[in-house]
Amino acid sequence: MISKHLQSFMRIGMSALLASAVLGFSAGSVMAEKVLRVAPHADLKNLDPIWTTAYITRNHGYMVYDTLIAMDGDLNPQPQMLEGWDVSDDGLTYTFTLRDGLKWHDGAPVTSVDCIASIMRWSKRDGMGQKLADFTKSMSRIDDKSFKLVLNKPYGLVLASLGKISSNVPFMMPVRLAMMDAFEAVPEIVGSGPFVFDKDAWVPGAKVVYRKNTAYVPRSEPASYAAGGKRVHVDTVEWIYIPDAATTMNALVAGEIDFWESPAVDLVPSMEGNADITIKVIDPLGTQGWLRPNHLNPPFDNPKARQALTHMVNQEDYLRAIIGDEKFWSTCPAYFMCGTPLDTDIGSEALVKQDLAKAKALLKEGGYNGETLILMDPTDIPVLHGASLVTAQMLRDIGAKVEVQAMDWSTLTSRRAEKKSIADGGWNIFHTYSTGADVSSPIANIGISGGCEEKAWFGWPCDRDGPDSLEGLRDAFSEESDPAKQKAIATKLQARAYEVVPYVNYGQWFQPTAYRSSLKGVLISPVPFFWNIELN
Amino acid sequence: MFGYVIRRILATIPVMGVVAIFVFLLLHLTPGDPAAVIAGDYASPADVERIRETLGLNRPLHIQFFTWAGQLFQGDLGVSIFSKQPVIKLIGQRIEPTLALATTTIIFAVLLAVPLGVLAAWKSGTWIDRSVMVFAVLGFSVPIFIIAYSMIWTLSIHLHWFPVQGYKSFLIQTGTGIDGAAIIGIGFEGICRDSGRAGCGLVPFFRHIALPSIALGLVYVALIARITRASVMEVLTEDYIRTAHAKGLSPRVVLIRHALKNASVPIVTIIGIGIALLLGGVVVTESVFNIPGLGRLTVDAILHRDYPIIQGLILIFAGVYVLINLLVDISYTFLDPRIRY
């Protein structure tokens, strides 16, 4: 009896094996799907780019959604979903008109109502969006393809805000999703962008799959940053999250992935001699490091003590420690990044030339009495861990007592929100970094805000009284539309920032990207885009 | 025996309850804030607070616990704070690679370690014994990632025998049912059930799982071989072994039927512990070989403070540990007739 069952089972099993072998062969031979396999810098955990500011979700947003306006390579706003716009003579009324052929992934047409709702939801979460909302008197539909934005007073950053290239990007969503609470994630991913998110193939923590949106109509202009024609030359883009850097490198070398967004800089030399691999900096703006003191706790509640940090920091020491290879970094004293329209070195003498004696004297003048300074060190992020250790040593060099508290980044993000005194578990310093796209404008740069406990970012700098304060100058910048005048205001703002020291810039670096040399059309941009790329 | 099994299964209920309370409290008392992680680095403190509110993270701890426990009693492990996917679905996506890795690893380890251990005991004091013990010491001492990277470098990068990373299921689409749904089966090579693309089946599965299994298995080979050797050596000094030899039985029969069987209780115990440890201890191997399994899911969830996933995983791990211990205890009754419950 048993042997009979066994024989029967084996017969079925062998049939299945043979059948599957045949099926597998035929399927493999007819499928010629073009798949671009990407190792992204992080795992995509959240799908709503308005709900979170995480860069990986921003990058996902660019795959699935589209924007009304987009920044080109000269950081000028260009129409993207729009046919164009008109501005009234008094500068108070903007009329936007959608271009033809825009469709959501579910097939419905994109309408002006969708766009109004999307702008409103975005403006509840984004700093520039909130600023735009403050200046907005009304937004109203003219017809299905056009709508009107009316300001209560002139605002120079309307187009720059709607064309913001980094988090939170004002992506357009269907009205049923855009009407949702901005503090809750949207339950479905329906955009009008060049790729469609394949929800069934998504394995959080491992793989994200995007299919080419065959209904997408790209613009006719060549692609430039987020602007221009988003022409897709592959059928599928797979984001394969590989947590281990050495494995990612091996996978790239073996041809198992095509594109590695953020290779560890110390692994780059291992790939440089390989003709199959191209190493390139595709983000020309780079990344800026921030040493953020807590303005609420002594001694850094005193500007003298914060200025001591500026005299203490030597950017080269940080950059050698955290990046190493000189071709991927440069010292840069500009608060709004070097190589951008607002680049200036005004007020930066203290940062450019390290002076530990002066730093020591200023720290004392700032009221430092030998108390232990709490430095939060996120050991799971190598760049920030390295920067923390450099700062700790430099602080000791100027006579400060430092306690380096090791923790993971998640704990740090929780601890940094604490406004408590040191005795009650508060903190003095932590480090972070921000991409050039996020700091190259005084409004987008949240670190430079002097909005005090109510409005400023963690660390809570407070400088908002009068037109020459940080906040006064940020307001003046936002109300100005003439680039030359904006530059003059930004210059004054930087000079003021070197007095107030909301944070200390510990250098600018450029993250290289590695990809198979067979890829063509990889775009230069602060955000990695996967249109325009051809697989050869 | 049946009563014993029932009693043991019932005894898992309070164990799981204690684990649930302990894990919940431990997680929520640990610093770290999922709302801050979700909001991202550039969100304002007010935004973080608002997200915390919408996630219900600022409700009193006991309310959060009873809400979670209530869901648990209905078989609902909750929803990931980040991806908004049901925890059970996330675990379901990851369980096959981990089970496959654990199974192939333990099969590889047992098939290699038990003969090596028996051989070492039989040839005690000879070069064979010493070689096995050197191998065992090396297996213990060399970290998994060193073994893993060395194998990748030689066997994958240079010889191209194996892929560097990833996992391919042994399950494939073998056809389509009358309702249009794919029929899933096992085959040499075919279309993957999840992606609908070619590249799954037994051949790709073994090509992808071979290196991780060997890298992970070596430490278990060392462990099991040492225990087997010690256990068999002890049995070989027993009177009944001398008697068996005196009766004229062949050395092979004495070794396999009399020595190994009587030495098997500690060997089975260590294999059982090995299986339990494997399920929770595959993190490094899963990371190095980029296998999307439960180990990586656990680490990611801990780093991001995704409480529902961590709680669900720990409950499952605890359940597996209890179950494996039970199976090991039951197996003793078959291996040693003197043991009765």
Interface residues (C-beta under 8 A of the other chain):
Chain A: G13 A16 L17 A19 S20 A21 L23 G24 F25 A27 G28 M31 E33 D43 K45 N46 L47 W51 T52 T53 A54 T57 R125 G127 S167 D181 F183 E184 A185 P187 D200 A201 V203 P204 G205 A206 K207 V209 I240 I242 P243 D244 A246 T247 N250 A251 V253 A254 E256 D380 M407 D408 W409 S410 T411 T413 S414 R415 A417 T432 S434 D438 I446 K455 W457 F458
Chain B: T30 P31 G32 D33 P34 A36 V37 I38 A39 G40 D41 Y42 A43 S44 P45 D47 V48 R50 I51 E53 T54 S80 F82 S83 K84 Q85 L90 Q93 R94 Y149 I152 W153 S156 I157 H160 P163 V164 Q165 G166 I172 Q173 T174 G175 G185 I186 G187 F188 E189 G190 I191 D194 S195 R197 A198 G199 G201 S287 V288 F289 N290 P292 R296 L297 D300 L303 H304 R305
